[in-house]
């Protein structure tokens, strides 16, 4: 983290002393003045512009796109940037795509299992008397039992 913005804020208040702030933060005054007169390079300006396009694509995907999809969307729009550059800019901006959930199979079907139809598919009204057929424990294959 850079301490130079803090020194810049102290300088802007006009009551702060740059020399004292640099001494307290253990940086040289010349390093602060080099930082304050720094002009961004062409590459930094291009990265900033590309970062805005990446942010727009990321926001358009509601935060789901990672660098591969963002890179593909940029290529589709005619912007040629390497995948590593897109990944770096996304990392600097703190943009992380969402991963799909891993699908896990929780049950293994038994091909020989067959359900026993004890009611002979008589489920309609009037097919059996009231309180004659009850539903029981499905796990133990005693699904339907007759009460007398």
PEBELWO-V134196 format. One record per pair of residues at least 4 apart in sequence whose C-alpha atoms are under 6 Angstrom apart, sorted by the first residue. I is the first residue (numbers start at 1). J is the second residue. D is the distance in Angstrom with one decimal. If there is no record, write none. Layout:
((I;J;D) (I;J;D))
//
This chain:
((10;16;4.9) (11;16;5.5) (22;26;5.8) (22;27;5.1) (40;44;5.9) (47;51;5.8) (55;59;6.0) (58;63;5.4) (58;65;6.0) (59;63;5.6) (63;97;5.9) (64;97;4.6) (64;98;4.8) (65;69;5.6) (65;97;4.7) (66;96;5.9) (66;97;4.0) (67;71;5.8) (67;87;5.3) (74;79;5.2) (75;79;5.2) (75;80;5.8) (90;95;5.0) (91;95;6.0) (132;147;5.7) (133;146;5.2) (134;145;6.0) (135;143;5.9) (135;144;5.1) (136;143;5.0) (136;144;5.8) (137;142;6.0) (137;143;5.4) (138;143;4.7))
//
